[in-house]
Each structure stands twice: as C-alpha cells, then as structure tokens.
Amino acid sequence: MLKRHNKTLLASTAVLLTAIAGPAFAEYPEKPITIIVPWAAGGGTDATARTIAKAMEEELGETVNVVNRTGGSGVVGHSAIANANPDGYTLGLVTGEINMMHWQGLTDLTYRDYTPIAQINYDYAGVQVATDGPFGDLEDLVQTVRDEPKGTFNASGTGQGGVWHLAFAGFLMDQGMEPDRVTWIPSQGAAPAMTELAAGGIDIVPSSVPEGRSMIESGRAKSLGVMAPERIDSFPDVPTVQEAIGSDYQIGEWRGIAGPKDMDPEIVATLEDALEAAYNSDTYQGFMAKQGFGTEWRNAEDFGQLMADMDERFGEIVEQVGLAK
C-alpha cells in the first residue's frame, strides 16, 4: 500500500512540475510575432519588412505580422520597438534614423536601446540630376558647385536632417566645401523630390539610386555616381564616386531587424538563424533584386557594431551641419 502511495505521489509531483516548468521551457516561437515598421505602408521600408516577414514565416512556422507605427519622423515607431516587452514577440525594422534623431534633439533613443538581431539591407546614396540640367558628370557637378556662389544650387530628397540631407552634406565636406554650400529643400521623400527635379525646381537629389528609377528609366533624370564600395547590380552603368572623382566617401541608409534591449540570447540566436535563412531565400532576394534595393547581411554582433560606428559618424555630420541640439 505504502509503495503504491509513493508511486502515486511521485507521479503527481512529476505532473505538477511539468505543468509549472512547461511554459518556461516552451520552444520559441509558440505564437505570432509582430514586426513594427516606423514608416508608412507602401514605402520601401514597409515593402522590405513585409517581404522578410513572409520569408521568416517559412523558417519559424509562425505568423509574422507587420504593423506600421508612423509619426515624428520615425520617432513614434522606433519608440514602440524600444518600449516593447523583450520576449521576442515584438520586433521592429529599425532604420538608420536612430543614428541621427537623438543628435538633433528629436528623441533620447539611441542604438543602445535595442537588441540587434540582423542587418538585411543597405541602400547607398546616389547623386541624381536632371538629364537636361547643367551637370555632365560628377566631376563637373563638384567643380560647378565649388565655382558658383554659395546657394546657387539646391537639393532635396528628405526632411531637414534626414539621411540623404546628411549624406550629401558629408559629401560636400569630403570635397572640401561647406556642408550648406548647396541649399537643402526639405521634402516628404525622394519620390516628390525626383518629380521636382524633372520639372526643374530642384537641381540635385542625393537619394538612393533605386528611388530615382522611374525618372531615370524615362530618360528625365540620370545618376552621376553612387557613394558605395562598388557599382549597384541593378544600375551597372552608374559609377561609384571613387571611379568618378577618386573619393572613398561611402554612406547610405541601413535597415535591420532588432528588438528592445535585454532580449534572451537564445531567442536572439533563434531569430538570427531564421533571418539568415530568410535573407538568403528566393522570396527575399528575388523581391529586392526586382526593386533594385541593396541587400547587405550582418549578424547580430556585426549589426550592433555597424549601429555604433554609424552613430558616431552621423553625430559628427549633424554637428558640422549645425543641427546638433
């Protein structure tokens, strides 16, 4: 009787321990994951997020939802990512703006408020001009801007202090000119700026080359160079600035998947593996190639280092442009 009682007690204890321990040791993920996008639906960042989410679903076996949280030039969405529960079920497609916003006093958020998981995209800045404009090539543009009085020419492609503004200001400084030698006209993005470029209202649009695709393909605009280490596959005729004018200046906009800080390293490792497979999938690579977007992979550790490096670099540019607060 006693023996039977002990067996029953042991069995009951085992069931109880399993019930208690079960959730703690449940295999991640066991429910849908949300990816927050700090930018509007329909844009390049949104499209990138939805494509990588679809590829991630195939790897993780769980639904990956994309939610747009816009506002404050990216502050609202990036804040939502940083303030989420670090359980691995709320992630975000963070962008290079986290290396710029805090320097300009828009937010206290920095790259340190996130757990980097993987970089999946990098679009380098290009220099687009109207086909019938005054610039023949990049060397001609640099020389003309240097020779003419300050403020003779203008440029656009993002808001004041946005990535393309800072990228071009840095380019001007790289060429020994003041960062504001070309007047910056704030805009809602590269698309409206390219329309103004073709209409003659803007002289230069230093956005990513893919963002100028429609105007370039229609013959109304041309790209004089890209601030990248090598030519872009989707625009093989556009030279790098190194080829065009001998400059090693390289800069652009990165995108990657991150979560709030203090995530479980095992969950990060699971997501990193899934993201690498998703990044290399035909789903993701095929879409990015079709759109002309740049694909660049960095694992969690290397992505974190990139964020730190770019934060320092953009901080210097913001300071020199006079936008630091």
Secondary structure by P-SEA (a helix, b strand, c coil): caaaaaaaaaaaaaaaaaaaacccccccccbbbbbbbccccccaaaaaaaaaaaaaaaaacbbbbbbbbccccaaaaaaaaaacccccccccccccccccccccccccccccccccccccbbbbbbbbbbcccccccaaaaaaaaaacccccccccccccccaaaaaaaaaaaaaccccccbbbbbcccaaaaaaaaaaccccccccccccaaaaaaacccccccccccccccccccccccccccccccbbbbbbbbbccccccaaaaaaaaaaaaaaaacaaaaaaaaaacbbbbbbcaaaaaaaaaaaaaaaaaaaaaacccc
